[in-house]
Structure formats: structure tokens, C-alpha cells
């Protein structure tokens, strides 16, 4: 399983509220053969504020999997 590490959250504000959130991550497999890094954009509905890293990690994991294995339409 890929180990995902949240490295930063970039929050943009507009009109006194959160307008967008990017969650940056790094990931690698146990053997060190596969490395991933990037960011996951979250909507304001997905990010309520001050989420624990564990919760952000699961959101990132889900979005990464969905990007790598898109659902058939």
C-alpha cells in the first residue's frame, strides 16, 4: 500500500471566507519503487477547516485512486 504524507495545505481566502484549498502530498510504496507527489484541490464543501491530517490523507488517497482508476462511463 502507498504511504501518503500530507506536506502542506494551501488555503486561499476571498470575501472573508475560504475560496479554495490545495492539499499537497508525497507518497511512496514500501519498496521505494513508486513515488508520487502533487496536490489535491478540495472544494469548500470538502474542506470544513482544520481537518486532521488523517482525514486529509484519506481524502487524498480516495482522490488519487479515482484519478488513477476512473470509473467507466
mmCIF file as gemmi writes it, N, C-alpha and C atoms, coordinates in Angstrom:
data_model
loop_
_atom_site.group_PDB
_atom_site.id
_atom_site.type_symbol
_atom_site.label_atom_id
_atom_site.label_alt_id
_atom_site.label_comp_id
_atom_site.label_asym_id
_atom_site.label_entity_id
_atom_site.label_seq_id
_atom_site.pdbx_PDB_ins_code
_atom_site.Cartn_x
_atom_site.Cartn_y
_atom_site.Cartn_z
_atom_site.occupancy
_atom_site.B_iso_or_equiv
_atom_site.pdbx_formal_charge
_atom_site.auth_seq_id
_atom_site.auth_asym_id
_atom_site.pdbx_PDB_model_num
ATOM 1 N N . UNK Axp A 1 ? 0.839 -1.175 0 1 0 ? 1 A 1
ATOM 2 C CA . UNK Axp A 1 ? 0 0 0 1 0 ? 1 A 1
ATOM 3 C C . UNK Axp A 1 ? 0.886 1.241 0 1 0 ? 1 A 1
ATOM 4 N N . UNK Axp A 2 ? 0.454 2.252 -0.709 1 0 ? 2 A 1
ATOM 5 C CA . UNK Axp A 2 ? 1.187 3.505 -0.75 1 0 ? 2 A 1
ATOM 6 C C . UNK Axp A 2 ? 1.031 4.262 0.561 1 0 ? 2 A 1
ATOM 7 N N . UNK Axp A 3 ? 2.141 4.737 1.072 1 0 ? 3 A 1
ATOM 8 C CA . UNK Axp A 3 ? 2.118 5.574 2.259 1 0 ? 3 A 1
ATOM 9 C C . UNK Axp A 3 ? 1.972 7.02 1.791 1 0 ? 3 A 1
ATOM 10 N N . UNK Axp A 4 ? 0.914 7.697 2.21 1 0 ? 4 A 1
ATOM 11 C CA . UNK Axp A 4 ? 0.675 9.08 1.803 1 0 ? 4 A 1
ATOM 12 C C . UNK Axp A 4 ? 0.974 9.986 2.974 1 0 ? 4 A 1
ATOM 13 N N . UNK Axp A 5 ? 1.751 11.03 2.692 1 0 ? 5 A 1
ATOM 14 C CA . UNK Axp A 5 ? 2.105 12.003 3.722 1 0 ? 5 A 1
ATOM 15 C C . UNK Axp A 5 ? 1.649 13.382 3.245 1 0 ? 5 A 1
ATOM 16 N N . UNK Axp A 6 ? 0.832 14.041 4.052 1 0 ? 6 A 1
ATOM 17 C CA . UNK Axp A 6 ? 0.409 15.4 3.744 1 0 ? 6 A 1
ATOM 18 C C . UNK Axp A 6 ? 1.57 16.327 4.088 1 0 ? 6 A 1
ATOM 19 N N . UNK Axp A 7 ? 1.977 17.155 3.13 1 0 ? 7 A 1
ATOM 20 C CA . UNK Axp A 7 ? 3.115 18.045 3.363 1 0 ? 7 A 1
ATOM 21 C C . UNK Axp A 7 ? 2.687 19.489 3.596 1 0 ? 7 A 1
ATOM 22 N N . UNK Axp A 8 ? 1.521 19.884 3.088 1 0 ? 8 A 1
ATOM 23 C CA . UNK Axp A 8 ? 1.056 21.259 3.287 1 0 ? 8 A 1
ATOM 24 C C . UNK Axp A 8 ? -0.403 21.385 2.872 1 0 ? 8 A 1
ATOM 25 N N . UNK Axp A 9 ? -1.051 22.378 3.4 1 0 ? 9 A 1
ATOM 26 C CA . UNK Axp A 9 ? -2.371 22.778 2.916 1 0 ? 9 A 1
ATOM 27 C C . UNK Axp A 9 ? -2.295 24.255 2.568 1 0 ? 9 A 1
ATOM 28 N N . UNK Axp A 10 ? -2.661 24.579 1.358 1 0 ? 10 A 1
ATOM 29 C CA . UNK Axp A 10 ? -2.666 25.966 0.898 1 0 ? 10 A 1
ATOM 30 C C . UNK Axp A 10 ? -4.108 26.43 0.817 1 0 ? 10 A 1
ATOM 31 N N . UNK Axp A 11 ? -4.434 27.408 1.624 1 0 ? 11 A 1
ATOM 32 C CA . UNK Axp A 11 ? -5.807 27.898 1.707 1 0 ? 11 A 1
ATOM 33 C C . UNK Axp A 11 ? -5.851 29.305 1.125 1 0 ? 11 A 1
ATOM 34 N N . UNK Axp A 12 ? -6.787 29.519 0.221 1 0 ? 12 A 1
ATOM 35 C CA . UNK Axp A 12 ? -7 30.849 -0.356 1 0 ? 12 A 1
ATOM 36 C C . UNK Axp A 12 ? -8.316 31.394 0.188 1 0 ? 12 A 1
ATOM 37 N N . UNK Axp A 13 ? -8.272 32.663 0.545 1 0 ? 13 A 1
ATOM 38 C CA . UNK Axp A 13 ? -9.446 33.33 1.099 1 0 ? 13 A 1
ATOM 39 C C . UNK Axp A 13 ? -9.935 34.403 0.139 1 0 ? 13 A 1
ATOM 40 N N . UNK Axp A 14 ? -11.242 34.601 0.12 1 0 ? 14 A 1
ATOM 41 C CA . UNK Axp A 14 ? -11.853 35.679 -0.643 1 0 ? 14 A 1
ATOM 42 C C . UNK Axp A 14 ? -13.146 36.073 0.045 1 0 ? 14 A 1
ATOM 43 N N . UNK Axp A 15 ? -13.396 37.339 0.125 1 0 ? 15 A 1
ATOM 44 C CA . UNK Axp A 15 ? -14.635 37.859 0.721 1 0 ? 15 A 1
ATOM 45 C C . UNK Axp A 15 ? -14.863 37.322 2.129 1 0 ? 15 A 1
ATOM 46 N N . UNK Axp A 16 ? -13.799 37.212 2.911 1 0 ? 16 A 1
ATOM 47 C CA . UNK Axp A 16 ? -13.926 36.796 4.3 1 0 ? 16 A 1
ATOM 48 C C . UNK Axp A 16 ? -14.112 35.309 4.522 1 0 ? 16 A 1
ATOM 49 N N . UNK Axp A 17 ? -13.968 34.487 3.486 1 0 ? 17 A 1
ATOM 50 C CA . UNK Axp A 17 ? -14.132 33.043 3.636 1 0 ? 17 A 1
ATOM 51 C C . UNK Axp A 17 ? -13.143 32.287 2.775 1 0 ? 17 A 1
ATOM 52 N N . UNK Axp A 18 ? -13.14 30.982 2.945 1 0 ? 18 A 1
ATOM 53 C CA . UNK Axp A 18 ? -12.245 30.114 2.173 1 0 ? 18 A 1
ATOM 54 C C . UNK Axp A 18 ? -12.791 30.008 0.756 1 0 ? 18 A 1
ATOM 55 N N . UNK Axp A 19 ? -11.923 30.275 -0.234 1 0 ? 19 A 1
ATOM 56 C CA . UNK Axp A 19 ? -12.353 30.154 -1.63 1 0 ? 19 A 1
ATOM 57 C C . UNK Axp A 19 ? -11.852 28.87 -2.275 1 0 ? 19 A 1
ATOM 58 N N . UNK Axp A 20 ? -10.66 28.387 -1.856 1 0 ? 20 A 1
ATOM 59 C CA . UNK Axp A 20 ? -10.146 27.119 -2.374 1 0 ? 20 A 1
ATOM 60 C C . UNK Axp A 20 ? -9.062 26.585 -1.446 1 0 ? 20 A 1
ATOM 61 N N . UNK Axp A 21 ? -8.859 25.26 -1.53 1 0 ? 21 A 1
ATOM 62 C CA . UNK Axp A 21 ? -7.849 24.593 -0.706 1 0 ? 21 A 1
ATOM 63 C C . UNK Axp A 21 ? -7.12 23.586 -1.582 1 0 ? 21 A 1
ATOM 64 N N . UNK Axp A 22 ? -5.788 23.615 -1.533 1 0 ? 22 A 1
ATOM 65 C CA . UNK Axp A 22 ? -4.97 22.602 -2.189 1 0 ? 22 A 1
ATOM 66 C C . UNK Axp A 22 ? -4.201 21.853 -1.108 1 0 ? 22 A 1
ATOM 67 N N . UNK Axp A 23 ? -4.32 20.53 -1.102 1 0 ? 23 A 1
ATOM 68 C CA . UNK Axp A 23 ? -3.618 19.687 -0.138 1 0 ? 23 A 1
ATOM 69 C C . UNK Axp A 23 ? -2.446 19.04 -0.861 1 0 ? 23 A 1
ATOM 70 N N . UNK Axp A 24 ? -1.233 19.413 -0.478 1 0 ? 24 A 1
ATOM 71 C CA . UNK Axp A 24 ? -0.029 18.845 -1.094 1 0 ? 24 A 1
ATOM 72 C C . UNK Axp A 24 ? 0.336 17.545 -0.39 1 0 ? 24 A 1
ATOM 73 N N . UNK Axp A 25 ? 0.855 16.587 -1.185 1 0 ? 25 A 1
ATOM 74 C CA . UNK Axp A 25 ? 1.187 15.283 -0.621 1 0 ? 25 A 1
ATOM 75 C C . UNK Axp A 25 ? 2.435 14.704 -1.273 1 0 ? 25 A 1
ATOM 76 N N . UNK Axp A 26 ? 3.021 13.744 -0.581 1 0 ? 26 A 1
ATOM 77 C CA . UNK Axp A 26 ? 4.078 12.88 -1.103 1 0 ? 26 A 1
ATOM 78 C C . UNK Axp A 26 ? 3.645 11.455 -0.804 1 0 ? 26 A 1
ATOM 79 N N . UNK Axp A 27 ? 4.056 10.53 -1.65 1 0 ? 27 A 1
ATOM 80 C CA . UNK Axp A 27 ? 3.674 9.145 -1.442 1 0 ? 27 A 1
ATOM 81 C C . UNK Axp A 27 ? 4.735 8.228 -2.039 1 0 ? 27 A 1
ATOM 82 N N . UNK Axp A 28 ? 4.901 7.07 -1.419 1 0 ? 28 A 1
ATOM 83 C CA . UNK Axp A 28 ? 5.794 6.051 -1.97 1 0 ? 28 A 1
ATOM 84 C C . UNK Axp A 28 ? 5.305 4.681 -1.516 1 0 ? 28 A 1
ATOM 85 N N . UNK Axp A 29 ? 5.703 3.67 -2.295 1 0 ? 29 A 1
ATOM 86 C CA . UNK Axp A 29 ? 5.355 2.31 -1.908 1 0 ? 29 A 1
ATOM 87 C C . UNK Axp A 29 ? 6.422 1.785 -0.935 1 0 ? 29 A 1
ATOM 88 N N . UNK Axp A 30 ? 6.129 0.679 -0.24 1 0 ? 30 A 1
ATOM 89 C CA . UNK Axp A 30 ? 7.074 0.165 0.769 1 0 ? 30 A 1
ATOM 90 C C . UNK Axp A 30 ? 8.464 -0.149 0.226 1 0 ? 30 A 1
ATOM 91 N N . UNK Axp A 31 ? 8.578 -0.528 -1.049 1 0 ? 31 A 1
ATOM 92 C CA . UNK Axp A 31 ? 9.877 -0.855 -1.635 1 0 ? 31 A 1
ATOM 93 C C . UNK Axp A 31 ? 10.61 0.385 -2.145 1 0 ? 31 A 1
ATOM 94 N N . UNK Axp A 32 ? 9.931 1.511 -2.202 1 0 ? 32 A 1
ATOM 95 C CA . UNK Axp A 32 ? 10.537 2.731 -2.711 1 0 ? 32 A 1
ATOM 96 C C . UNK Axp A 32 ? 10.635 2.786 -4.221 1 0 ? 32 A 1
ATOM 97 N N . UNK Axp A 33 ? 9.891 1.924 -4.922 1 0 ? 33 A 1
ATOM 98 C CA . UNK Axp A 33 ? 9.938 1.88 -6.389 1 0 ? 33 A 1
ATOM 99 C C . UNK Axp A 33 ? 9 2.909 -7.028 1 0 ? 33 A 1
ATOM 100 N N . UNK Axp A 34 ? 7.916 3.226 -6.349 1 0 ? 34 A 1
ATOM 101 C CA . UNK Axp A 34 ? 6.928 4.151 -6.888 1 0 ? 34 A 1
ATOM 102 C C . UNK Axp A 34 ? 6.884 5.379 -5.992 1 0 ? 34 A 1
ATOM 103 N N . UNK Axp A 35 ? 7.037 6.535 -6.611 1 0 ? 35 A 1
ATOM 104 C CA . UNK Axp A 35 ? 6.951 7.806 -5.895 1 0 ? 35 A 1
ATOM 105 C C . UNK Axp A 35 ? 5.886 8.666 -6.556 1 0 ? 35 A 1
ATOM 106 N N . UNK Axp A 36 ? 5.053 9.284 -5.752 1 0 ? 36 A 1
ATOM 107 C CA . UNK Axp A 36 ? 4.044 10.223 -6.234 1 0 ? 36 A 1
ATOM 108 C C . UNK Axp A 36 ? 4.16 11.499 -5.421 1 0 ? 36 A 1
ATOM 109 N N . UNK Axp A 37 ? 3.881 12.616 -6.044 1 0 ? 37 A 1
ATOM 110 C CA . UNK Axp A 37 ? 3.732 13.854 -5.297 1 0 ? 37 A 1
ATOM 111 C C . UNK Axp A 37 ? 2.869 14.783 -6.112 1 0 ? 37 A 1
ATOM 112 N N . UNK Axp A 38 ? 2.249 15.704 -5.44 1 0 ? 38 A 1
ATOM 113 C CA . UNK Axp A 38 ? 1.383 16.645 -6.129 1 0 ? 38 A 1
ATOM 114 C C . UNK Axp A 38 ? 0.462 17.315 -5.145 1 0 ? 38 A 1
ATOM 115 N N . UNK Axp A 39 ? -0.664 17.763 -5.673 1 0 ? 39 A 1
ATOM 116 C CA . UNK Axp A 39 ? -1.66 18.372 -4.793 1 0 ? 39 A 1
ATOM 117 C C . UNK Axp A 39 ? -3.049 17.937 -5.223 1 0 ? 39 A 1
ATOM 118 N N . UNK Axp A 40 ? -3.939 17.96 -4.268 1 0 ? 40 A 1
ATOM 119 C CA . UNK Axp A 40 ? -5.333 17.625 -4.493 1 0 ? 40 A 1
ATOM 120 C C . UNK Axp A 40 ? -6.15 18.879 -4.213 1 0 ? 40 A 1
ATOM 121 N N . UNK Axp A 41 ? -6.875 19.402 -5.213 1 0 ? 41 A 1
ATOM 122 C CA . UNK Axp A 41 ? -7.741 20.551 -4.944 1 0 ? 41 A 1
ATOM 123 C C . UNK Axp A 41 ? -9.016 20.085 -4.243 1 0 ? 41 A 1
ATOM 124 N N . UNK Axp A 42 ? -9.396 20.786 -3.194 1 0 ? 42 A 1
ATOM 125 C CA . UNK Axp A 42 ? -10.621 20.472 -2.47 1 0 ? 42 A 1
ATOM 126 C C . UNK Axp A 42 ? -11.613 21.615 -2.629 1 0 ? 42 A 1
ATOM 127 N N . UNK Axp A 43 ? -12.867 21.268 -2.647 1 0 ? 43 A 1
ATOM 128 C CA . UNK Axp A 43 ? -13.911 22.292 -2.649 1 0 ? 43 A 1
ATOM 129 C C . UNK Axp A 43 ? -14.124 22.771 -1.219 1 0 ? 43 A 1
ATOM 130 N N . UNK Axp A 44 ? -14.824 23.865 -1.084 1 0 ? 44 A 1
ATOM 131 C CA . UNK Axp A 44 ? -15.104 24.366 0.261 1 0 ? 44 A 1
ATOM 132 C C . UNK Axp A 44 ? -16.029 23.412 1.019 1 0 ? 44 A 1
ATOM 133 N N . UNK Axp A 45 ? -16.797 22.606 0.301 1 0 ? 45 A 1
ATOM 134 C CA . UNK Axp A 45 ? -17.638 21.602 0.967 1 0 ? 45 A 1
ATOM 135 C C . UNK Axp A 45 ? -16.79 20.448 1.507 1 0 ? 45 A 1
ATOM 136 N N . UNK Axp A 46 ? -15.726 20.103 0.777 1 0 ? 46 A 1
ATOM 137 C CA . UNK Axp A 46 ? -14.852 19.009 1.208 1 0 ? 46 A 1
ATOM 138 C C . UNK Axp A 46 ? -13.94 19.425 2.354 1 0 ? 46 A 1
ATOM 139 N N . UNK Axp A 47 ? -13.615 20.697 2.427 1 0 ? 47 A 1
ATOM 140 C CA . UNK Axp A 47 ? -12.722 21.192 3.477 1 0 ? 47 A 1
ATOM 141 C C . UNK Axp A 47 ? -13.501 22.123 4.385 1 0 ? 47 A 1
ATOM 142 N N . UNK Axp A 48 ? -13.781 21.652 5.584 1 0 ? 48 A 1
ATOM 143 C CA . UNK Axp A 48 ? -14.554 22.449 6.538 1 0 ? 48 A 1
ATOM 144 C C . UNK Axp A 48 ? -13.668 23.336 7.4 1 0 ? 48 A 1
ATOM 145 N N . UNK Axp A 49 ? -12.386 23.018 7.482 1 0 ? 49 A 1
ATOM 146 C CA . UNK Axp A 49 ? -11.451 23.82 8.26 1 0 ? 49 A 1
ATOM 147 C C . UNK Axp A 49 ? -10.798 23.024 9.363 1 0 ? 49 A 1
ATOM 148 N N . UNK Axp A 50 ? -9.477 23.099 9.43 1 0 ? 50 A 1
ATOM 149 C CA . UNK Axp A 50 ? -8.677 22.448 10.469 1 0 ? 50 A 1
ATOM 150 C C . UNK Axp A 50 ? -8.899 20.939 10.562 1 0 ? 50 A 1
ATOM 151 N N . UNK Axp A 51 ? -9.064 20.274 9.409 1 0 ? 51 A 1
ATOM 152 C CA . UNK Axp A 51 ? -9.183 18.818 9.41 1 0 ? 51 A 1
ATOM 153 C C . UNK Axp A 51 ? -7.884 18.181 9.9 1 0 ? 51 A 1
ATOM 154 N N . UNK Axp A 52 ? -8.032 17.071 10.563 1 0 ? 52 A 1
ATOM 155 C CA . UNK Axp A 52 ? -6.861 16.307 10.996 1 0 ? 52 A 1
ATOM 156 C C . UNK Axp A 52 ? -6.149 15.75 9.765 1 0 ? 52 A 1
ATOM 157 N N . UNK Axp A 53 ? -4.835 15.568 9.883 1 0 ? 53 A 1
ATOM 158 C CA . UNK Axp A 53 ? -4.068 15.03 8.754 1 0 ? 53 A 1
ATOM 159 C C . UNK Axp A 53 ? -4.574 13.653 8.346 1 0 ? 53 A 1
ATOM 160 N N . UNK Axp A 54 ? -5.064 12.865 9.294 1 0 ? 54 A 1
ATOM 161 C CA . UNK Axp A 54 ? -5.594 11.544 8.957 1 0 ? 54 A 1
ATOM 162 C C . UNK Axp A 54 ? -6.787 11.674 8.014 1 0 ? 54 A 1
ATOM 163 N N . UNK Axp A 55 ? -7.671 12.622 8.287 1 0 ? 55 A 1
ATOM 164 C CA . UNK Axp A 55 ? -8.829 12.831 7.423 1 0 ? 55 A 1
ATOM 165 C C . UNK Axp A 55 ? -8.395 13.334 6.051 1 0 ? 55 A 1
ATOM 166 N N . UNK Axp A 56 ? -7.441 14.264 6.009 1 0 ? 56 A 1
ATOM 167 C CA . UNK Axp A 56 ? -6.95 14.767 4.731 1 0 ? 56 A 1
ATOM 168 C C . UNK Axp A 56 ? -6.231 13.681 3.943 1 0 ? 56 A 1
ATOM 169 N N . UNK Axp A 57 ? -5.532 12.8 4.655 1 0 ? 57 A 1
ATOM 170 C CA . UNK Axp A 57 ? -4.844 11.688 3.998 1 0 ? 57 A 1
ATOM 171 C C . UNK Axp A 57 ? -5.842 10.774 3.31 1 0 ? 57 A 1
ATOM 172 N N . UNK Axp A 58 ? -6.955 10.476 3.964 1 0 ? 58 A 1
ATOM 173 C CA . UNK Axp A 58 ? -7.963 9.601 3.356 1 0 ? 58 A 1
ATOM 174 C C . UNK Axp A 58 ? -8.637 10.257 2.159 1 0 ? 58 A 1
ATOM 175 N N . UNK Axp A 59 ? -8.881 11.562 2.243 1 0 ? 59 A 1
ATOM 176 C CA . UNK Axp A 59 ? -9.444 12.283 1.103 1 0 ? 59 A 1
ATOM 177 C C . UNK Axp A 59 ? -8.46 12.244 -0.062 1 0 ? 59 A 1
ATOM 178 N N . UNK Axp A 60 ? -7.183 12.501 0.219 1 0 ? 60 A 1
ATOM 179 C CA . UNK Axp A 60 ? -6.156 12.457 -0.825 1 0 ? 60 A 1
ATOM 180 C C . UNK Axp A 60 ? -6.069 11.069 -1.433 1 0 ? 60 A 1
ATOM 181 N N . UNK Axp A 61 ? -6.058 10.021 -0.592 1 0 ? 61 A 1
ATOM 182 C CA . UNK Axp A 61 ? -5.979 8.641 -1.087 1 0 ? 61 A 1
ATOM 183 C C . UNK Axp A 61 ? -7.147 8.339 -2.035 1 0 ? 61 A 1
ATOM 184 N N . UNK Axp A 62 ? -8.343 8.705 -1.637 1 0 ? 62 A 1
ATOM 185 C CA . UNK Axp A 62 ? -9.532 8.453 -2.454 1 0 ? 62 A 1
ATOM 186 C C . UNK Axp A 62 ? -9.434 9.178 -3.791 1 0 ? 62 A 1
ATOM 187 N N . UNK Axp A 63 ? -9.027 10.443 -3.76 1 0 ? 63 A 1
ATOM 188 C CA . UNK Axp A 63 ? -8.936 11.22 -5 1 0 ? 63 A 1
ATOM 189 C C . UNK Axp A 63 ? -7.815 10.696 -5.906 1 0 ? 63 A 1
ATOM 190 N N . UNK Axp A 64 ? -6.703 10.25 -5.334 1 0 ? 64 A 1
ATOM 191 C CA . UNK Axp A 64 ? -5.613 9.68 -6.133 1 0 ? 64 A 1
ATOM 192 C C . UNK Axp A 64 ? -6.08 8.398 -6.812 1 0 ? 64 A 1
ATOM 193 N N . UNK Axp A 65 ? -6.736 7.527 -6.069 1 0 ? 65 A 1
ATOM 194 C CA . UNK Axp A 65 ? -7.244 6.272 -6.638 1 0 ? 65 A 1
ATOM 195 C C . UNK Axp A 65 ? -8.25 6.557 -7.743 1 0 ? 65 A 1
ATOM 196 N N . UNK Axp A 66 ? -9.151 7.499 -7.516 1 0 ? 66 A 1
ATOM 197 C CA . UNK Axp A 66 ? -10.142 7.842 -8.538 1 0 ? 66 A 1
ATOM 198 C C . UNK Axp A 66 ? -9.481 8.396 -9.788 1 0 ? 66 A 1
ATOM 199 N N . UNK Axp A 67 ? -8.383 9.12 -9.632 1 0 ? 67 A 1
ATOM 200 C CA . UNK Axp A 67 ? -7.68 9.681 -10.783 1 0 ? 67 A 1
ATOM 201 C C . UNK Axp A 67 ? -6.962 8.578 -11.545 1 0 ? 67 A 1
ATOM 202 N N . UNK Axp A 68 ? -6.4 7.596 -10.82 1 0 ? 68 A 1
ATOM 203 C CA . UNK Axp A 68 ? -5.663 6.507 -11.473 1 0 ? 68 A 1
ATOM 204 C C . UNK Axp A 68 ? -6.596 5.459 -12.064 1 0 ? 68 A 1
ATOM 205 N N . UNK Axp A 69 ? -7.752 5.266 -11.443 1 0 ? 69 A 1
ATOM 206 C CA . UNK Axp A 69 ? -8.729 4.29 -11.922 1 0 ? 69 A 1
ATOM 207 C C . UNK Axp A 69 ? -10.079 4.956 -12.104 1 0 ? 69 A 1
ATOM 208 N N . UNK Axp A 70 ? -10.257 5.761 -13.146 1 0 ? 70 A 1
ATOM 209 C CA . UNK Axp A 70 ? -11.532 6.444 -13.322 1 0 ? 70 A 1
ATOM 210 C C . UNK Axp A 70 ? -12.669 5.448 -13.555 1 0 ? 70 A 1
ATOM 211 N N . UNK Axp A 71 ? -13.821 5.807 -13.056 1 0 ? 71 A 1
ATOM 212 C CA . UNK Axp A 71 ? -14.998 4.951 -13.249 1 0 ? 71 A 1
ATOM 213 C C . UNK Axp A 71 ? -15.4 4.956 -14.717 1 0 ? 71 A 1
ATOM 214 N N . UNK Axp A 72 ? -15.8 3.801 -15.218 1 0 ? 72 A 1
ATOM 215 C CA . UNK Axp A 72 ? -16.25 3.691 -16.608 1 0 ? 72 A 1
ATOM 216 C C . UNK Axp A 72 ? -17.587 4.401 -16.762 1 0 ? 72 A 1
ATOM 217 N N . UNK Axp A 73 ? -17.71 5.129 -17.839 1 0 ? 73 A 1
ATOM 218 C CA . UNK Axp A 73 ? -18.977 5.861 -18.073 1 0 ? 73 A 1
ATOM 219 C C . UNK Axp A 73 ? -19.798 5.187 -19.129 1 0 ? 73 A 1
